[in-house]
Amino acid sequence: MEIAKVWDIVWHNEPFHWTIAFVLIIAIIIELCTLWQYWRSECGTTEAGIKFLKNLKKGKNVKLLEKDCQGKYRT
């Protein structure tokens, strides 16, 4: 089956399909923006985990409790 035939079966040019497509596009944009902000954040738990593992691999003395950017203690 050609892709055009499959697409004609799946996509019906109705308001419901356009609404679903619009919501999906908005959700993807929001998710990408959130992911970009998280990657740029220096206070994320992922970055803290990466720092912890890098220090552990280097054999440095690793602190289990450390203050984050907001001054709160984290493990």
FENDA-V420943 format. One record per pair of residues at least 4 apart in sequence whose ideal C-beta (glycine too) atoms are under 8 Angstrom apart, sorted by the first residue. I is the first residue (numbers start at 1). J is the second residue. D is the distance in whole Angstrom. If there is no record, write none. Layout:
I:J:D
I:J:D
This chain:
1:5:5
1:6:6
2:6:7
3:7:6
4:8:6
5:9:7
6:10:6
7:11:6
11:17:6
12:17:6
13:17:7
13:18:8
14:18:7
15:19:6
16:20:7
17:21:6
18:22:6
19:23:6
20:24:6
21:25:6
22:26:6
23:27:6
24:28:6
25:29:6
26:30:6
27:31:6
28:32:6
29:33:6
30:34:6
31:35:6
32:36:6
33:37:6
34:38:6
35:39:6
36:40:6
37:41:6
38:44:6
38:46:8
41:47:7
42:47:6
42:69:6
43:47:7
43:68:5
43:69:4
43:70:7
44:48:7
45:49:6
45:74:7
46:50:6
47:51:6
48:52:6
48:66:7
48:68:7
48:74:7
49:53:6
50:54:6
51:55:6
52:56:6
52:62:6
53:57:6
54:58:6
55:60:4
55:61:8
55:62:5
56:60:8
56:62:5
64:75:6
65:73:5
65:74:7
65:75:6
66:73:7
66:74:6
67:71:6
67:72:7
67:73:6
67:74:8
68:72:6
68:73:8
68:74:5
